[in-house]
């Protein structure tokens, strides 16, 4: 007995053609993947790592003077002789590496902008119980300023102390035909990402915020598979 079996592959061919057509233009996939990589990079900025080295004492101390002038012009806390004496003591201890520079940074921000929240946190973390002669005076000043304006100084010191500053806001993801470029519009961002030797032979440690990991490739594969599957299901 003779048996004939006829199979129509029209539906299968249409599905394959739909998948091929959907994947012939990778722009939508690359845009989604670029947004994913950019979000990953911003998360590293927010977490300051993993593996990021903190600011050097000398760098933190230098940054203090970068912003002092503007805050002095807009500050609401009257400069007193006691403030000046305390500032001098803090600077001496920072230069001698007896005191963490973040205390001096917080002091400058708090006294010149009228906010004390960050100063209180710095005092509790790096001054209390360490035997500094100015411990009580600094603590009392922090409490006074904290009651006066608890949030303004905290925002200022947060901006000042954040590693790499506002570099996260310069990240862009750009799709060009079949390529995706994720990076910063700042020319020197790569030196921070990979580490570099900068002026006077100083070493800039790598604080990697953009890199392609195995898990990222898995995400790209899922995006491709999802687009293909959606195209086939639409038939």
N, C-alpha and C positions, 0 to 999 in steps of 0.2 A: 504494500500500500504506500502510495506516494503522498507526502505531506508538504505543503508549501506554507511558509511563514513570511509575511510581509511586515516590515517595521518602518514606520515613518520617523525620520530624524529631523523633520522640519522644525518641531518645537525646540529640540536640542540645539539646532543650528542657530535659531533665533536668539536663544539664551546666550550662546557663545558670542554671537555678533553683538548683542547688547552689552555684554561684559567688556569685550574688546573696545567697543565704542566709548564706554564710560571711562575706561582706563587709558584711552588714547590722549586724553587731556588730564594731566596730573595737577593742574593748577589748584582745583578745589582741595585736593588732598594735601598738597604742599602748604596751602594757606592754613589749614587746620593744624598741620604738624608744626608750622612756624609759630603759631599761637601757643601751642603746647610747649615748645622749647623756650619761648620767651617767658612764659609763666614759670617754667622750671628755674630759669636763670634768676628771675625776680625773687623766687622763694629762697634761693641761696643768699641773695643780698639781705633779705629779711632775717634769715637765720645766722648770717655772717659765717658761713661755712657750708659744709664741714672742712676742717683743716686750715681755716684762715688764722694767721697770726694777728694778735692785737697790735694797735698802734704803738710804736716805740715811745718811750717817755719823752725823748727830745722832740719828736714830731708833735705829740699832744701839746707840749709846752709852746712850740712855735705857733701852732694854730690858735692858741689863746689870743695872741697879739694881732692875728689877722682880722679878727672881728671886733676888737675892743672899741675902736673909734666910733663905728656906727651905733653901737649900743650905748656909748657914753652920751651921744647927742640925743638919743631918744629915751634914756633911762629915767626912771621915776624915783630911784633911791638916792638920797643925798649922800655924797661922798663925805666921809668923816675921817678925822685923824686916826681913829681906832681902826677903821677899814684899811687905811693905808698901811698902818703898822702890821696888821694881821696879814695883809697881802704880801708884804715884804718877808714875813716869817715863812709863809707858805712857799714862796718862790725859792727862798734859801734851802728849805728842806727838799723841794722837788729837785733842784739842781744837784743837791748832795745825795740824791737817790734814797732819802729817808722817807719820802712821802710819795704816794702814787699821784701822778700828774692829773688824774681825773678829779681830785679834790680841788686843785687850783682852777681847773677848767670850770667846774661847777660853781666855785666861789665867784669867779669873774662874771659868769653868766647871771648868777642869781643877784649879785649886788648891783650890776649895771642894767639889768632889765626888769628888776622888781619881782622875780620869781624865785622861790626857794625850795620847791619840791625836789629837784635833782640834787641840790646841795645837801639836804637832809639825808638822802640815800647815800651820797658819797661819804658823808661824815660817819654814818653808821657802819659802812663797809670798810673804811680805811683809816679812821681816826679814833673812834671810841675804843678805850681800853689799850691803846698803844703807847700811853705815857707822854703824849704831846702836852706842852704847857698851855697851849691855846685850845685844848679840847672843849672846855666848858664855854668859852666865849664863842667858838665856832658853832657849837651846838645850839646855843641860845640865839645866835643870829639866824641860823637855819630855821628854827621854829618861828621866829618873828616874820621872816620873809615868806615862810610857807603859809602862815595865816593871812598875810597880805595878798598874795597872788599865787595860789597853789599850782596853777597849770602853766602859766606863761614861761616861767623859767625851766620847767620840765620839758616843754616842747623845744626850747632853745638848746638845752644841753643835749637832748636826744639827737637833734640835727647835727650838732657839733661833733658828737662822739661817734656817730655811725660810720663804720668803716666804708671807705670809698665814696662817702658823701652821697651825692645825688646821681651817681653813675647809672643806677638802675633805671632812671627815667630816660636815659639816652638809648636804650635798647630798641632795635627795630628788627622786623622780620620782613624780608622782601623776596617775592617770587619773580623769577625771570625765566619764562618758558619752562624748561625742565629742571631748573635749579632753584635752590632755596638758600638764601643768605641770612643768617641771624647774627647780629652783632651790634656794636655801639657806634654811634655817629662821631664819637670822640676818638681822635687819632691815637692817643696814648692809652686807650683802654686795654689794648692787647698786652701792654707791659704789665698791667696789674693782673691780667688773666693768667699769663704764663710766667711772670717774674722777669726781672731784667736788672741790668746794671745801669744806674742813672748817674746824674751829675756827681762829680768828685769821687767816682768809683763806688758810690753807695749802692747797697744791694736792696732791690725792691722785691720782697717775697711774693711768691705766686699766691694770689687769692682767686682761685678759679671759680668763675661764675657761668661760663659757657663751655660745655664739652659734650661730646656725643658718647653715650654709654650704651651697653648692650640692651638695657631695658628700653631705651629710646627707639632702637631699631625694631623692637617688638611692637611698640606703639604704632610705628609707621606701617608695619605689616598688617596690623589690625585695621588701620584706616583704609588701606588698599582693599583688603578682603571685604570690609563692610560696604565700600562703594560698589564693588563688583556684585556682591550679593543683593544689594538694593536694586541695582539695575536689572538683574535677572528676575527678581520678584515683581517688578513693575509690568512684566508681560502678561 
